[in-house]
Amino acid sequence: MPTYTHPSSSPPPTRDFSTILSAARPFLRGELETVDPDLPSLTSILCASGAGECYHKHGNFLSHLLDVYRILKLWSAPDSVARCGLFHSSYSNSYVNLAIFDASTSRDHVKSIIGEEAEQLVYLFCIVPRHRLIFHDLLVRYTDSELVEHLSASETSVKEAKEKGVFDSSEPWRKKLQGIIPAEGIKVEHIKTGEDVVISRRVMAVFLLMTVADFSDQYVDYQDKLFGNEDGRLEYPGDNWATLWPGTGKPGLWMNQMSRIAALYCLLAREEEIYIEERKQKGGGDKEDGRDEEIELVLPPVFDYCTKLVDPNDQIIARDLYWDAFFIKEWEKAEMLLVESCAKNPCVGEPHLVLAQVYLNGKRYEEAEKEAEIGLRLMLEWGSSWDKRMTWEGWISWGRVMLGKAKERDWPTCAWGIINLGLVK
């Protein structure tokens, strides 16, 4: 499977569209063995454990596990992290009761299946108070404006460290981050035994990355209603337990908080890069025990490689404009709504794909081609759909059909012609 790796905190060169599509093609074709030779057998084990029979907000637990794995692989996460994603709640965790394996008796068995490093991540993921740790202990320490400021400062710091050998731990962004998550890691309470558990800084970063993948795959307006997320900040102010599942299918308001988590992940990756670079330059060796430095912290392409925040109000406006476009018969009005939606939240692909169809309907092929490619690129980079009324695979195939027809400068003008569409060349 084609992959792309890069220094942990440095945005990579822009990948061309064909490269991004090639990385996703094994998932689109169901060629699991080309992604990981063990993946078919790992999937069979999950099936035999009953994962496909367990409920999940996404639909069923098995689908969610496979989707999170796909997302992490498309983000070029290390195999141990991706396999952790594949088994990520299988011992149950602080959020949900999905213990398809018993941590008290099955750890050696799971190690033999996915490897010791991946199993250790799964175990830690399942025993830490992840919600409290991320949402109440970490994110509340930062305002949106502070994260933006620290992202800018940290980019300069990495450059100064690598190019000039300048290291200044008193910089505000570094001092604050080190005060929250020091180099030696943090102690958290085991959710069942109450014992102290040490989480390294890199493992904490992995849990942030996985949380973004986890939420992006499952979150819709059902959760917004359940927790009273009207302002889009995802701070869980409500407790509307009688909310009817699955909701309306409207895209959920999760992107502000996940962009904040991604920004914090980026800061951790940069701090780790500076920390290790300084140690090397001072002759301290390539590796330090107990810090899990073998885990590579790759920056996923979402939120402009974790460097941009989505404003909570903008995401609401963008989502509502997008939703309203489906109920308008006039193409010109729909176009206006979709163009503004794309501008308000440039981090999701579906509005671009719907706009591409509007342009195809009007025979505006050049504009349709541009929007279809933008939308497809974003959706391929996410590895999941924002508008979950259709699967990620469905959106990708529809987008590719539109892109192909836009390039051919051809689009049907009757209902049977639209129904006839399907072949992706």
Secondary structure, 3 states (H helix, E strand, C coil): CCCCCCCCCCCCCCCCHHHHHHHHHHHHHCCHHHHCCCHHHHHHHHHHCCHHHCEECCEEHHHHHHHHHHHHHHCCCCHHHHHHHHCCCCCCCCCCCCCCCCCCCCHHHHHHHHCHHHHHHHHHHHHCCHHHHHHHHHHHHCCHHHHHHHHHHHHHHHHHHHHHCCCCCCCHHHHHHHHHCCCCCEEEECCCCCCEEEECHHHHHHHHHHHHHHHHHHCEHHHHHHHCCCCCCCCCCCCCCCCCCCCCCCECCCHHHHHHHHHHHHHHHHHHHHHHHHHHHCCCCCCCCCCCCCCCCCCCCHHHHHCCCCCHHHHHHHHHHHHHHCCCCCHHHHHHHHHHHHHHCCCCCHHHHHHHHHHHHCCCHHHHHHHHHHHHHHHHHHCCCCCCCCCHHHHHHHHHHHHHHHHHCCCCCCHHHHHHCCCCC
